[in-house]
Amino acid sequence: MKYIFHISDIHIDVDREENIFNSFNTLINDIVKKGVSDSMLAIVGDIFENKTILTTSELNIFDKLMNLLYNAKIKTITDIGTTMVCLSGK
């Protein structure tokens, strides 16, 4: 592993959906340029804006973001509360 990309505190909120997707697309492009096979992404901190009530829309945004990473074959580890999740590209 040559590169570890790190992002934190996404704060998914439907009011910020466009901004979040623009940022993720930029991040994905940066990782692809460095080389997916040589890279890993760590996502930590507050993933959702509201920590106690999650809406279907917010969960759908998270699902779409994870699918973008999966489809780009970007190895990803994320900390969702007290649970560590390892997502591997195809």
Order of alpha helices (4+ residues) and beta strands (2+ residues): beta-alpha-beta-alpha-beta-beta
